[in-house]
Amino acid sequence: MRIHSHPSSSSTEDEADNLMNEAQVGGFVDTDLTAEAVCPNITKGECSIKIKEEQVEQDGVINDVGNGGDILLMWQKWEEENDRWMEENYALYLDFNSQNEFMTETAEQPSDLIIPLLRYQKEWLAWALKQEESIVRGGILADDMGMGKTVQAIALVLAKRGIGQAISDSGLLSPAPCILQAVKGTLVICPVVAVIQWVNEIERFTTKGSNAIFVYHGANREKNICRFAEYDFVITTYSTVETEYRKNIMILHSMNWNRIILDEAHCVKNIRSNTTRAILSLESSYKWALSGTPLQNRVGELYSLVHFLQIIPYSYYFCEDCDCRALDNSSFECPHCHHQSFRHFCWWNRYIASPIQSQGNHGFGRDAMVLLKHKILKTIMLRRTKKGRAADLGLPLKIVTLRKDCFDVKEEEYYRSLWDESRAQFNMYIQAGTLMNNYVNIFNLLTRMRQAVDHPYLVECSSSSLARSGRTTNVGYVEQTCGLCHDPAKDPIVNSCTHVFCKSCLINISAIVEQLSCPSCFKSITVDFTANDQKTKATIKGFRSSSILNRICLDNFQTSTKIEALREEIRFMIEREGSAKAIVFSQFTSFLDLIHYSLQKSGINCVQLDGSMTITARDSAITRFTSDPDCIIFLMSLKAGGLSLNLTVASHVFFMDPWWNAAVERQGEDRIHRIGQFKPTRIVRFVIENTIEERILELQEKKKLLFEGTVGGASEALEELTEADLKFLFVT
Ligand SMILES: Nc1ncnc2c1ncn2[C@@H]1O[C@H](COP(=O)(O)OP(=O)(O)OP(=O)(O)O)[C@@H](O)[C@H]1O
């Protein structure tokens, strides 16, 4: 299907201007809008097919406008074509890597900001102030991770306040309905892990008392809402916005914010997710998105940010039959012009997403690329890289090593039998022709193998595998005797001293003795009386009651090749520099528990951070790691700690298992390789030879950034894989 015909020439800004002029629909100046005016070569029938596809993307559900099955097929075809295009045009894709890398104009830093801004940060300030005066009224700050996007955003808020921002102005200019309450403050939305960081940066880097900050998160958050208007910064989390929207609690959504800043804005890259919908429903006069990786996999990901920014024409749906435009096209009939929704088309999809997805770097696809890079992104995005601005930053060297180890005989045996079992299961799906219907099962097979590479305990002692076998501890161990009754332990509870007791013995004795201690070694016995459903469960001190450590016999704790490799690297690290610290990432929190236990046993002090922790618990873990010289290892799940954190106190990062997406690993590396780091940084990625991990690395290389960047991985991520990819993973 041809939408435009252009003489092909090199990708220049002039070319982009021409394309823009042709494609602009009701753009920065309103123009008449008809299908023919927009794309003269398209017939109305063709247009309506496109609209069906757009609805699929917009709503995440198939709106039945006639032929749902066809639409789904068409959608799948789009995705496949996009994947193919990505493979063929990766170099060009990377070309998006910098936007406005150098600018001549700088702005003076605001007087309330006490930290001196670097040159590129002053360039940002000049650009951002202009952006807020322009029709775009915001934009995307996409600097590499660790270049100080938080400080830059704070600088903008202060600078604008200095200029004397009138709330009434924003109320007038905003399209928000008048029932919304106007507030002067900036709403910052960030992942939970970044909340404290925002508070700290505002407090540390601005004149004392010059900013009122309110953290709106947690169960009691609603207490102070009537005072929203008094704050300069209201800091909340993506999960809070999503929960309120889903439960129809109209608190954040009933305000007309002066400015919204999305930190780690790639959290809303999926236009179909609830979080994205919740964010898009917020109202403000100015909108900013901050992300070091705004585009992880496909051009489509930019759309939710573009939609958030509400830019004419890029974010809008236009009507084929009149000059109406709207941000939403989800109802059957347009509430503005009353024409049916299928008579509306999404500008972004028609001029950017569809041509790129269907043509790649050829024909209209290439034209769309030029338009996107040289016109649209230039207007809305500022991206500087650490490499490009190395002179401003003066960051030390980063050395990345891939460390390959081999299993010992026992591990090899265990892994091989699991591999054979998994392959047999996989082959069954192939033979039955049901491969593509079994993503979740295949994901589970792959996860089990990946866990077995880290440590067989992760498979053997997973709560589900123990539940299946009716056991409470793992098979690898002889039956334990209770330290109190000396019979085989019934419902065994393992104490931090590694001695085992019957659950009933512990209950009985704790009713008589207040301070329990182990009769064998006299260490105290910790009984967790706080959890409602587990009143009597003794837990290993410092670990969750659900920790894998409560399901294994610690008397006979066995290490693994990965753990030993890590210990060796830690030893090297300490030998080189006594005061060095490291972050250890794994995708499996149970593996982090095993590492924690093993290191602790040999006197290495660690802290741990995972998604189940409250903001306060996270903050105390971060504080301990940054301020206690004896605490040298930070164990972290990348999902919980990979974003936002500043941990330059560490100079080493150890990745215990490979991620599907290399971009996600880079997020982890950049926790230490950022402003404030003065030592050379060392990154070690651990891989066991001849295992699924090597396959994952090969596939990562083969497919580059094609995998969904779901931090931590999910079964949906596998849906990004083709049948051929899956076969590649399971082939011997
Ligand atoms: N001008 C400056 N002078 C000194 N330190 C700075 C400056 N700007 C930023 N920093 C520090 O640099 C570190 C990284 O900043 P920040 O966390 O804002 O980076 P980021 O770009 O948001 O990273 P990410 O994308 O990983 O969240 C912080 O410790 C911050 O205090």
The ligand as an ORCA input file, in Angstrom:
! r2SCAN-3c Opt
* xyz 0 1
  N      26.396     19.062     38.152
  C      26.618     18.035     38.942
  N      27.653     18.037     39.790
  C      27.904     16.993     40.622
  N      27.143     15.891     40.663
  C      26.104     15.834     39.836
  C      25.776     16.873     38.941
  N      24.682     16.516     38.248
  C      24.328     15.304     38.682
  N      25.177     14.894     39.636
  C      25.159     13.603     40.343
  O      25.251     12.589     39.363
  C      24.621     11.420     39.817
  C      23.717     10.870     38.725
  O      22.592     11.697     38.575
  P      21.127     11.152     38.263
  O      20.750     10.084     39.194
  O      20.231     12.313     38.158
  O      21.382     10.535     36.836
  P      20.328     10.055     35.791
  O      20.766     10.609     34.494
  O      18.943     10.371     36.243
  O      20.565      8.503     35.807
  P      19.527      7.282     35.584
  O      19.064      7.369     34.178
  O      20.379      6.119     35.849
  O      18.455      7.476     36.612
  C      23.887     11.811     41.082
  O      24.626     11.373     42.194
  C      23.867     13.306     41.044
  O      23.834     13.876     42.321
*
